[in-house]
Structure formats: structure tokens, C-alpha cells
Amino acid sequence: MDLNWLRDFECLARTLNFTRAAAERNITQPAFSRRIKALESWVGTPLVNRAQYPVQLTAAGAHFLPIALGATSQLTETRQAIRDADRAGSRFLRFSALHTISVNFLAPRIDELQKKIPDLHTRVVSDSLSTCCELLVEGAVDIMLCYYHQSVSPLIDETAFARKDLLVDRLIPVAAAAQTREQGWDLILTSGPPIPYLAYEPSSFLGMVVDSIKDNQKIHAETIYVDGLVETIKRRVLSGSGFAWMPETAVSNEIANGSLIQIANEEWTAPLTIAALANPLTFESIAQEVWREL
């Protein structure tokens, strides 16, 4: 059982529309459908009648809905109570962030902040974009860090939060220098063997940004691996397995030392804004100082 399956089911029961529910949950419609099917497999019977339009809950789905609502509500309230009690004793400033932002931007930034603010204690949750958004909306974290792109943004009510843009990153296609020179890898070329491509999950934020970069343009590549984590794909890129689009902050050292190189021109890159969202009106003094310095 995945708690997200219950949240997906609650959203579908409210909207009665797979496309709209998937958009609210910030995943692709096929991925959303798979998660509903996974929940139905776990329960052991269909919960949704897909033959009707709009879709309707089956009798089993109608019976299961209040149980799902109660379970998620109770878990959320209990988690928040535990975290509030923990926070009261230790005064941790809580962050949620995408994995790659946590590793390549937030961790070194917190290190700098703790040198300026000795009393600063932090706790970071690194997770998917939808989970990071949920944690912020539920008040389980104080500050969320995420990417923004002109065609892909987190589905969150920004009117409820303050937004601070921290850095403009770039998503660039890179590959190991040795293999690139050996094989003559270049995304501009259309001849020769296809370049092995290490891709992000299509439903992930970076996966959707890459799709917007390609924008129906054909690339001379063959997808050989799919993963949701930048750091995992980066390891395979460094080993020479193929090329991938990487946030520049994640590969800046490797590009500087020459182990990785960009394999296409600027038309195949995309700007990514690292932004922080929070409700500073609720902050205590240390949190306010962090927000100013962040």
C-alpha cells in the first residue's frame, strides 16, 4: 500500500475525471491510471466504473472512500502532532526539496547558513514534487524548494505562499567525454548508431521538462534506461553508459574537470529556476532570518 494511492483515489472520487485528477496530483494521466489500478489490485476489486462518463465509483469504491479519507486524515493529523511535539523540543526548521536540489543546492546552502546562524537546526525531506507540495500545504514543512520552468510548474496555490527565486539553473544534455569522442556522439547528427539515452520517468518534473525541450523534434537516440533520480542517472552517465539531460548544478564539477561534456547546442537546453515557497508570516525569528538570507 502506498499512501499516494489513497490520495489519488480521493482526488478521482471528487473530480470523477482521470485527466483532471492526474493534473491535480501533478502526474501524467497514464501514471495516475496505473496507480488507481494498483490500489484496486491491493483492495482486490474494481473501485471505479470506467465504462460510464463521467466515471463513477463502484459499490466497493463508495464503501472504500470514507475508509480512505479517514485513514489519510488520521495519518496526517498524527504525523503533524508528532512533528509539532518534536519541533517544540528541538526547533528544527523543516525543508522539503526535490532530491537533486537537496543534494546540489540546499545542502551546501544550509552549510553556509549554519555558519552565519549558529542556532539553526534543519531537517530536510527529499522527495518527489507532489510529495514536497503536499508537505508544504499540510504545514509539515516550513519551506519548500522546487524547480520552475516556463512550460512545467508545480501545481500549488501560490496565492497562499510567498515565492523567492534563488538561482537559475540549466538542464543540459551531457555524456562522458571519453565515450563521446570515441563514438562521435552529437544530438545534432542523424546518422550512425543511435546514442544510448538515460531518461527520467515521464511523469517526473524533469521528465516533463525534457519532453518540452524535444517538443516533437526527433533525436537520434535510443532509450536504454529510465529512472526518477538525477543522482542515479548521473552515475550511469559518468560510467559512459549514454547521455542524459542533467541540471547544470549537478554536473558543474564534472564539466569543469572535463569528465563530462555537453553534446548539443543551446537549443537543446532549458532554463530551470530554483525557487523557495513558504509562509513567512508564521516564522519565528531564526526562520525569518533564514528566509531573508536564503
BELMO-V237144 format. One record per residue. N is the residue number from 1. RES is the residue in one letter. SS is DSSP state (h for helix, s for strand, l for the rest). PHI is phi in radians with two decimals (* if undefined). D_FIRST is the distance of its C-alpha to the first C-alpha in Angstrom with 2 decimals. Layout:
n = [N N]
res = [RES RES]
ss = [SS SS]
phi = [PHI PHI]
d_first = [D_FIRST D_FIRST]
This chain:
n = [1 2 3 4 5 6 7 8 9 10 11 12 13 14 15 16 17 18 19 20 21 22 23 24 25 26 27 28 29 30 31 32 33 34 35 36 37 38 39 40 41 42 43 44 45 46 47 48 49 50 51 52 53 54 55 56 57 58 59 60 61 62 63 64 65 66 67 68 69 70 71 72 73 74 75 76 77 78 79 80 81 82 83 84 85 86 87 88 89 90 91 92 93 94 95 96 97 98 99 100 101 102 103 104 105 106 107 108 109 110 111 112 113 114 115 116 117 118 119 120 121 122 123 124 125 126 127 128 129 130 131 132 133 134 135 136 137 138 139 140 141 142 143 144 145 146 147 148 149 150 151 152 153 154 155 156 157 158 159 160 161 162 163 164 165 166 167 168 169 170 171 172 173 174 175 176 177 178 179 180 181 182 183 184 185 186 187 188 189 190 191 192 193 194 195 196 197 198 199 200 201 202 203 204 205 206 207 208 209 210 211 212 213 214 215 216 217 218 219 220 221 222 223 224 225 226 227 228 229 230 231 232 233 234 235 236 237 238 239 240 241 242 243 244 245 246 247 248 249 250 251 252 253 254 255 256 257 258 259 260 261 262 263 264 265 266 267 268 269 270 271 272 273 274 275 276 277 278 279 280 281 282 283 284 285 286 287 288 289 290 291 292 293 294]
res = [M D L N W L R D F E C L A R T L N F T R A A A E R N I T Q P A F S R R I K A L E S W V G T P L V N R A Q Y P V Q L T A A G A H F L P I A L G A T S Q L T E T R Q A I R D A D R A G S R F L R F S A L H T I S V N F L A P R I D E L Q K K I P D L H T R V V S D S L S T C C E L L V E G A V D I M L C Y Y H Q S V S P L I D E T A F A R K D L L V D R L I P V A A A A Q T R E Q G W D L I L T S G P P I P Y L A Y E P S S F L G M V V D S I K D N Q K I H A E T I Y V D G L V E T I K R R V L S G S G F A W M P E T A V S N E I A N G S L I Q I A N E E W T A P L T I A A L A N P L T F E S I A Q E V W R E L]
ss = [l l h h h h h h h h h h h h h l l h h h h h h h l l l l h h h h h h h h h h h h h h h l l l l s s l l l l l l s s l h h h h h h h h h h h h h h h h h h h h h h h h h h h h h h h h l s s s s s s s h h h h h h h h h h h h h h h h h h l l l l s s s s s s s l h h h h h h h h h l l l l l s s s s s s s l l s l l l l l h h h l s s s s s s s s s s s s s s s h h h h h h h l l l l l l l l l l l s s s s s s l l l l h h h h h h h h h h l l l l l l s s s s s s s l l h h h h h h h h h l l l l s s s s s h h h h h h h h h l l l s s s l l l h h h l s s s s s s s s s l h h h l l h h h h h h h h h l]
phi = [* -2.03 -0.99 -1.10 -1.08 -1.15 -1.13 -1.06 -1.11 -1.03 -1.14 -1.16 -1.12 -1.41 -1.58 0.95 -2.64 -1.09 -1.13 -1.16 -1.14 -1.08 -1.11 -1.13 -1.51 1.10 -2.36 -1.24 -1.09 -1.07 -1.15 -1.10 -1.06 -1.11 -1.23 -1.13 -1.13 -1.11 -1.12 -1.07 -1.14 -1.17 -1.21 1.81 -2.80 -1.07 -1.84 -2.27 -1.61 -1.43 -1.34 -1.71 -2.33 -1.18 -1.06 -2.25 -1.29 -1.30 -1.04 -1.15 -1.12 -1.13 -1.25 -1.39 -0.97 -1.10 -1.16 -1.10 -1.09 -1.14 -1.15 -1.15 -1.11 -1.16 -1.11 -1.12 -1.13 -1.15 -1.05 -1.13 -1.10 -1.14 -1.17 -1.11 -1.13 -1.14 -1.17 -1.07 -1.48 -2.04 0.95 -1.41 -1.55 -1.80 -2.06 -2.11 -2.75 -1.04 -0.90 -1.18 -1.18 -1.04 -1.29 -1.69 -2.20 -1.21 -1.01 -1.15 -1.21 -1.10 -1.01 -1.14 -1.14 -1.22 -1.27 -1.45 -2.14 -1.03 -1.47 -1.33 -2.11 -2.21 -2.33 -2.05 -1.86 -1.75 -2.76 -1.24 -1.09 -1.11 -1.19 -1.05 -1.11 -1.05 -1.10 -1.20 -1.09 -1.38 1.39 -1.36 -2.30 -1.61 -2.38 -1.99 -1.98 -2.63 -1.66 -2.16 -2.40 -1.04 -1.96 -2.44 -2.36 -1.12 -1.48 -2.60 -1.32 -1.19 -1.17 -1.53 -2.39 -1.54 -2.10 -2.24 -1.41 -1.84 -2.84 -1.75 -1.68 -2.34 -1.73 -2.24 -1.43 -2.30 -2.66 -1.09 -1.07 -1.09 -1.18 -1.09 -1.24 -1.10 -1.61 1.19 -1.17 -2.78 -1.14 -1.26 -1.30 -2.10 -1.97 1.44 -1.09 -1.14 -1.36 -1.08 -2.04 -1.81 -1.88 -1.49 -0.94 -0.99 -1.46 -1.34 -1.02 -1.17 -1.08 -1.23 -1.17 -1.05 -1.04 -1.24 -1.19 -1.17 0.71 1.22 -1.40 -1.44 -1.98 -1.45 -2.58 -2.23 -1.22 -2.00 -2.77 -2.30 -2.64 -1.73 -1.87 -1.06 -1.13 -1.19 -1.13 -1.02 -1.03 -1.25 -1.09 -1.10 -1.38 1.56 -1.26 2.89 -1.99 -2.71 -1.45 -2.20 -1.06 -1.04 -1.09 -1.42 -2.24 -1.06 -1.16 -1.20 -1.21 -1.12 -1.56 1.50 -1.34 -2.14 -2.39 -1.35 -2.00 -2.77 -1.39 -1.15 -1.12 -1.79 -1.99 -2.55 -1.33 -2.22 -1.65 -1.48 -2.22 -1.99 -2.13 -2.87 -2.03 -1.09 -1.13 -1.65 -1.35 -1.46 -1.05 -1.16 -1.09 -1.09 -1.16 -1.08 -1.07 -1.17 -1.46 -1.04]
d_first = [0.00 3.80 6.48 8.66 7.46 8.70 11.68 12.40 12.56 14.77 16.93 17.43 18.34 20.87 22.39 22.15 22.63 20.35 22.79 23.24 19.58 18.95 21.98 20.85 17.53 19.76 18.39 20.19 20.03 19.09 16.11 15.08 15.65 13.53 10.44 11.44 12.02 8.66 7.36 10.55 10.06 7.04 9.41 12.27 14.69 15.74 15.17 17.77 21.32 22.16 25.71 26.86 27.84 26.52 23.26 22.56 19.76 20.12 20.88 17.35 16.15 18.82 17.81 14.12 15.16 16.74 13.88 11.58 14.67 15.36 12.06 12.21 15.93 15.99 13.70 15.87 19.03 18.39 17.59 20.70 22.81 22.04 22.81 25.93 27.15 26.67 28.38 31.25 32.11 31.80 32.11 29.78 29.81 26.24 25.57 22.73 23.67 22.74 22.74 26.14 27.74 26.62 28.20 31.25 32.25 30.73 31.13 34.86 35.41 34.07 36.37 39.28 38.38 38.18 41.66 42.92 40.96 40.99 39.08 36.07 32.78 29.72 25.98 24.22 20.59 20.45 17.69 17.45 19.84 17.50 15.95 19.55 20.78 18.26 19.26 22.89 22.75 21.07 23.74 21.47 23.79 27.49 27.96 25.93 27.35 26.64 28.61 30.58 32.15 34.57 32.36 28.84 28.04 25.05 24.36 25.28 28.10 30.65 33.08 31.08 31.41 34.16 33.85 35.72 36.12 36.43 37.05 37.46 35.75 36.11 33.85 36.11 36.07 36.90 37.39 38.95 42.70 43.90 41.92 42.75 46.44 46.33 44.52 45.95 42.58 43.15 41.02 44.27 45.50 44.75 46.41 45.55 42.26 39.15 37.70 34.37 31.82 28.77 26.62 23.85 20.74 22.36 19.91 20.61 23.53 25.86 25.03 26.22 29.26 30.23 30.12 32.49 34.76 35.05 35.52 36.44 38.64 38.44 37.97 39.31 36.09 33.53 29.85 29.05 25.94 23.09 21.11 19.79 21.69 25.43 26.24 24.84 26.82 29.79 30.01 30.30 32.87 34.89 34.90 36.54 33.79 34.32 34.32 31.80 32.02 31.73 32.17 35.68 34.77 32.52 35.39 38.54 39.59 39.18 41.16 43.79 44.29 44.37 41.50 39.74 41.58 40.90 41.36 42.10 44.07 43.00 42.21 39.03 37.86 36.21 36.56 33.50 34.02 32.14 31.94 30.94 29.84 30.30 32.00 35.04 36.52 34.13 34.98 37.04 39.90 38.13 35.36 38.16 39.98 36.97 36.50 40.20 40.19 36.92]
